[in-house]
């Protein structure tokens, strides 16, 4: 029987997520460096996306993941080949963490033929069958039912894979989330529901939208265990994901992880974020930044030197620059593409 | 006074059933609430409870009688002490073998429980030409639409382990309308999945499973309930192939009864054909005959795209000839010319065919030679077949039970105008459901639906007769 686990830490409304707790499993040097490199790639990629949006190269909506990098990077470190990933519209980080080509992601953002969806999906709709990334969904909450279906397929095929289904504190109030919780637990589907609580559903803070702000308890009435996790510490994320994944792979059904995180930028590029103070954002950046945490640990433990980290930084910047260059000069889709891919 | 016990209706669309078994015998004392008999339809088995008290004086319809029409007296109950022999009820007619053609009006004993619309009365199967896909000389077998759909699913599930069916009451209950009867027994609970009442959730779950390569058949108890799930059907199932640049297919069938049944009022009576057929990425199928239902559902399950498969509750129990073939497939996207004629073209689909066929017979008496096109697939629409016919007849009437504005009739008329304007000898006329929510009262419901008379009048109007 699934007992509900919530961490000792309360969901205390305004308090920032704790930095590394004492029960956090330390990373090896390789793990620290890999987490650092991947989070940095996402950060630099998103900064470049923001810049290119400002230049008019990216159209429509563009939701940046800056500040939340530790969540997807930590969870991916707990995954095995074949595990499915699905998320909402704030999806660039997830795609990079799944190993999808930065060039293809960026060219999709600019709507070019070399984009992962041939320029037909845009920022919110990208997929990779090869990397088991199932989107990229623009309708808030829809990915939760879909992700539950991915888990259904894994169970149907009797394989060991799980479905990592990401959604936000805002999506957590959609009805189909609970329809999915019910079926997932009823049929013991191997799905990890990852609620990225970045405290704001567009401009509405969780306090103004959610009667139960401890999202780890959202599965309580379905007997789905859940826990709150410091989503700014990639080690805490990895540890929690390991636990959740084990639970799922052992056939116990779904598991809920509330990742307490923060987005530094607005909801989308057009959001001036007037609903929160500059000080609040600055405090998160200064004290809880996920990349800074890893960086300082690496240096403190002498896992790498400043110079070695700078080299990683330079490599990441080169990858992002190359992606931006490609996405700027790749041609738009051929007009004939308008009519393709409607049906198979 | 002796009381007649009448054959009850199990549902608003039931017209006849089998008197399976008497649980009481003549001379037994009956109390109100006693179960006295069991009756069966192809859909369900039900116990008949006594409402009156007394002695079971006479059994009028013996065990095992098939095709007993609703409202036929099946037994007589006499009051305690009443002379049983004196309780002779008026001798009932023999079990109504041809009941379906002549739905009984009120027997006087109780209000009619069945609303009779013209679409209810089936067309004799012998009058339905076989699908053009059937090779000549193929042996045919009589089958209801319900059985044809079930067989289609069973055959495809035997053929492909990735095919599974899910929905409310599809497994243990054997289907709310018994379309999935027997599937649980053959394929087990892994592949025949009862869901909670959670349309939005299970539609999305099905789409996710299809993204992952399974081939779900998602049954909606009726398409009225699929409105809860329409976001997943339209935004997730239909659009993802395009949005993924062709990577992420969605081989799924959404199926269930669509349109008006009988006496279930506005929220349960709506034809969604026009809604789904306006969406690129969806394929929309709406068969009339059992053969087409079977052949098209098999094709739909094998199709790599999301399919909306619109059935009709009133047609479920109707019998048609179905070819006895190993693997009978009807191609998606091809209309069927049901009847050749030279004077006027009727274009319709699903239950609309019943109005068209009856109207054609009426019109024939007046020397008007009608061509009937059964669209079968609504998207992609077989425009060529419509245009070829209209070029021949020069006149066209469309028939559907949906609402008129932005309906199937509007779409068909537009296509004819675009492709065959110069061939038209009169403007196209539409016969549709009326522009009101479906009323409950039997007379109003009848008025809200199309009628044979309306089709006849429209055909004459386009012929200026």
Interface residues (C-beta under 8 A of the other chain):
Chain A: X84 X86 X115 X116 X117 X118 X119 X120 X121 X125 X126 X127 X128 X129 X134 X135 X136 X137 X138 X139 X142 X144 X145 X146 X147 X148 X149 X150 X151 X152 X153 X154 X156 X175 X176 X179 X180 X182 X183 X186 X340 X341 X342 X343 X344
Chain B: X164 X190 X195 X196 X198 X200 X201 X202 X203 X204 X205 X206 X207 X208 X209 X210 X211 X212 X213 X214 X231 X232 X235 X236 X240 X241 X242 X243 X244 X245 X246 X247 X248 X249 X280 X281 X283 X304 X305
